[in-house]
Amino acid sequence: MSTAVGPGTTPSAPGTPLVELDRVSKFYGNIKALEGVSLEVHAGEITCVLGDNGAGKSTLIKIIAGLHQHDEGTFRIEGADTTLVNPRDALDRGIATVYQDLAVVPLMPVWRNFFLGSEPTKGRGPLRRLDVRLMRETTRSELLRMGIDLRDVDQPIGTLSGGERQCVAIARAVYFGAKVLVLDEPTAALGVKQSGVVLKYVAAARDAGLGVVLITHNPHHAHLVGDRFVLLKRGAMSGSSTKDGTTLDELTRQMAGGSELDELSHELERAPAPSHLGGHPADAEPRK
């Protein structure tokens, strides 16, 4: 098994995708959860993966995040063939995943959640303790750097809105050195205004040079920020394009079912009533 590019190794060639899936498949026994899916994630770009429920988006996330290993195809990180062993392996290689149900402790302050699992300490031996001042200052400055101005980083993260919690998770991934940020339906449970706030910070992560994978079922959100689009249907690719190669209307049509929706519309058209029933209601004579 080849390893990805890491410290001390030769850097990848310019233009090489940070993450690339080439005809990747995943099977659970006889069930094909994912089959022949290809996508590229480049630095400073957003790759949107769209699909309805059961399309294979969750399986794709788990492969990129190191939760599951692919069965067929090739998974490359910065040009090197790779099989991730676990989520820690993915993090060590610069891939951070922010799930829809954020792993936060609601009653803990924002700064504590920002460093959860990676808390800096000071002192030695029995005098070793958390460096609370550093965590507070770092959290405040990193959120401001992303354009997030919280009233107080000491407030419990559970008091923040869903959009604000998503933004804190994005800022955390950027601070801890992520090269690729995978976002699982970040706007699914949010209103229009909060969705706009989250998309603003998704774009900020892109502008900071990260490669972003945005998993969504909303073509309007995808087209606003996306550079590349991959559509999944029943575990297989049903389309792939760049922003220049598609319009919002076409993206929406493909998400809605495309030709299948046209066929359904034709089937649901009201048929004329049989002649022995007096014809179509519209042809009936008005009552006197």
ABEGO torsion letter per residue (X at the ends): XBBBBBBGBBBBBBGBBABBBBGBBBBBEABBABBGBBBBBBBGBBBBBBEBBGAGAAAAAAAAAGABBBABEBBBBGGBBBBBABAAAAAAAGBBBBBABBBBBAABBAAAAAABGABBBBEBEAABBBBAAAAAAAAAAAAAAAGBBBABAABBAAABBAAAAAAAAAAAAAAAGBABBBBBGAAAABBAAAAAAAAAAAAAAAAAGBBBBBBBABAAAAAAABABBBBBBGGBBAEBBBAAABBAAAAAAAAAGEAAAAAAAAAABBBBBBAAAGEBAAABBBBX
